[in-house]
Amino acid sequence: MQKPIHYRKNIPFFHNKTALEFRQDPYERYDPMVLRQSMLHLTDSLWGAYPMQPVKDYIQSNCSAEHLNNILEIGCGVGRLIGDIASMYSEVSCWGIDYSYQMLKRAKEVWVDNKSIELDLSTYGFLEGLRISRRSLTNLNFGLAKCEDLPFEDDSQDLVLSSFLLDRLSDPIQGLKEMKRVLRENGKLILVSPLNFNTSKNWSHLYPDDKLRQEIEAIGLKVLDWNDDMVIKEPMDKRRNCITWNCVAMVLS
Ligand SMILES: C[S@@+](CC[C@H](N)C(=O)[O-])C[C@H]1O[C@@H](n2cnc3c(N)ncnc32)[C@H](O)[C@@H]1O
């Protein structure tokens, strides 16, 4: 693994993120991005369910802990998914990589530093203060890097995960090539995305989904499973208003 360029609050930076890059990144704005993402830690107690449960179930049904030495999640946000996975596979070394320092700071506070965090969700209708339950996992690390330039060796990762990232990348195929580079032979890459692209270029190159699948195969990844009816409902407030994401989930090798 590459050496970090520097650290901020004990979070290794593998990309030298400039002041301009910080300013331009919507995920560096505490409100509302980090708050909304942090809400994922509380969904079980607030709404009785974790909205990403279908993603977790899909991952679990498509991989076994046997022969797993390491797991990497790219675009891990505040770490809810990789935190849950690292808790389940306590013998496996896990990394969460993200491009946002604010997201990673929250992820590390919750999953590694066992820091007490109270969220103010009063704008979502929860008028009382809410506390996130926290952990001190020793098999989980977080670092700042770009999906397009990962700090890991070629063929080094047994399982690579990514949820709700692919469509945020300006060049999703470049991101996939980098994921493929770090994946070991016969390792698995499990991706979930609503393919809600934010550029006309990506809509025209990668939609309908068959076009994305062809691009994936063209870079040498084998499609082991392709499920295009995973629905994720992201709760938004106390009245249970929610955003519906129509996702595609895939297992690649
Ligand atoms: C929509 S959020 C999804 C977070 C989490 N995976 C989830 O499913 O809840 C997208 C995340 O990807 C990160 N991200 C965006 N571009 C990235 C890039 N080029 N490399 C790594 N992470 C990136 C953002 O900082 C953000 O945390």
PDBQT file of the ligand as one rigid body, heavy atoms in Angstrom, charges set to zero:
ROOT
HETATM    1  C1  LIG A 301     -23.909   9.287  -2.482  1.00  0.00    +0.000 C 
HETATM    2  S1  LIG A 301     -22.574   9.116  -1.357  1.00  0.00    +0.000 S 
HETATM    3  C2  LIG A 301     -22.686   7.381  -0.990  1.00  0.00    +0.000 C 
HETATM    4  C3  LIG A 301     -22.083   7.019   0.331  1.00  0.00    +0.000 C 
HETATM    5  C4  LIG A 301     -22.232   5.549   0.721  1.00  0.00    +0.000 C 
HETATM    6  N1  LIG A 301     -21.478   4.684  -0.150  1.00  0.00    +0.000 N 
HETATM    7  C5  LIG A 301     -23.675   5.115   0.741  1.00  0.00    +0.000 C 
HETATM    8  O1  LIG A 301     -24.066   4.240  -0.058  1.00  0.00    +0.000 OA
HETATM    9  O2  LIG A 301     -24.452   5.629   1.569  1.00  0.00    +0.000 OA
HETATM   10  C6  LIG A 301     -21.164   9.163  -2.438  1.00  0.00    +0.000 C 
HETATM   11  C7  LIG A 301     -19.845   9.117  -1.703  1.00  0.00    +0.000 C 
HETATM   12  O3  LIG A 301     -18.806   8.965  -2.672  1.00  0.00    +0.000 OA
HETATM   13  C8  LIG A 301     -17.748   9.849  -2.355  1.00  0.00    +0.000 C 
HETATM   14  N2  LIG A 301     -17.035  10.153  -3.603  1.00  0.00    +0.000 N 
HETATM   15  C9  LIG A 301     -17.431  10.975  -4.608  1.00  0.00    +0.000 A 
HETATM   16  N3  LIG A 301     -16.520  10.970  -5.589  1.00  0.00    +0.000 NA
HETATM   17  C10 LIG A 301     -15.530  10.127  -5.204  1.00  0.00    +0.000 A 
HETATM   18  C11 LIG A 301     -14.302   9.702  -5.806  1.00  0.00    +0.000 A 
HETATM   19  N4  LIG A 301     -13.917  10.153  -7.009  1.00  0.00    +0.000 N 
HETATM   20  N5  LIG A 301     -13.530   8.818  -5.135  1.00  0.00    +0.000 NA
HETATM   21  C12 LIG A 301     -13.907   8.351  -3.907  1.00  0.00    +0.000 A 
HETATM   22  N6  LIG A 301     -15.050   8.724  -3.299  1.00  0.00    +0.000 NA
HETATM   23  C13 LIG A 301     -15.855   9.601  -3.931  1.00  0.00    +0.000 A 
HETATM   24  C14 LIG A 301     -18.420  11.057  -1.715  1.00  0.00    +0.000 C 
HETATM   25  O4  LIG A 301     -17.511  11.790  -0.933  1.00  0.00    +0.000 OA
HETATM   26  C15 LIG A 301     -19.522  10.389  -0.924  1.00  0.00    +0.000 C 
HETATM   27  O5  LIG A 301     -19.119  10.054   0.376  1.00  0.00    +0.000 OA
ENDROOT
TORSDOF 0
